[in-house]
Amino acid sequence: MPGMKAHVWVMPKRTVLDPQGQAIQHALSSLGFSEVRDVRQGKFFVLDLNGVAREAAEKQVERMATEILANPVIEEFRYEIVE
């Protein structure tokens, strides 16, 4: 079975303050990028998956994201499987 990749994006929930994003937005503004009104900083993971069917991969990635990659209390995630 050929390998595939999973791309996982983890972001703070909209209801959670994002001090890193605010600091980045402030830095951008001070450098003249005043058109940037808001920044949310997140995490991006690329997972190399080997020898697993697409349906099983989706279940595994969902579990990994829920249990390890994201804190479900303050973060949300989305993913895509890339073959």
N, C-alpha and C positions, 0 to 999 in steps of 0.2 A: 504494500500500500504506500503510495507516494506521500512525502511529507507536505505539510501545509503550515501556514503561519496564522496566528491570531493577533490582531491589533486590538488593544484595550485602552480606552480613554477613561480616565478617572478625574472627576471634577468635583469641587465643593458644591454642595446643594445651594441653590439660589438664596435660600433662607439663612445661610451660614456666612458670617463675615469672612472676607478673604484678605487678610493683612498683606500677604505677599503680592497679591494682585494690585492692591491699593498702592503699595510701594513702587511697583513697576509702572503703574499709570502715572504716579507723581514724577518719577524719573523721566518718563517719556515726555510728559508735559514740559518739564524743565529743559529738555533738549530741543524743544520747539515743535513737538508732535502734539499740539493742542487739540487736534481733531479726534484723538483717542479719548473717548469718554469713560470707558470702563475696561478693566482687565480682570480676568479670572484666571488664576494659575492652576494648572492641573498636572497630571502625570500621564505619560504615554508608555505603554509596554508593547514590545514585540515578542511574542512567544513562538518558538519553533516547535511544532508538534510533529511527531514521527509515528507512523504506523497506527493511526487511529482514523476511524470513519468520521465523516463530517458531523453526523448526528451526535456521536459520542464526544467529538471535539467540542461542539457547542455546549453540551452539558458540563464537560470538564472546565471549560473556560468560564462559564457562568458560576460554577462553584468556586473556582480559584479567585475570581473577582470578588465574589461575595464574602469569602472567608479570609482572604489574604491581601489581595491587591487594593481593595477599597474598604474604608470604614463606613458601613451602611448607615450609621447614625448621622454622619456629617457629609458623606460623599455619595455621588451617584456615578454609574459607569455605563458605558456602551462598548460593544465590541463588534468586530467583523472577522470572519474566517476568510483567509485569502489562500487560494490554491495555486 
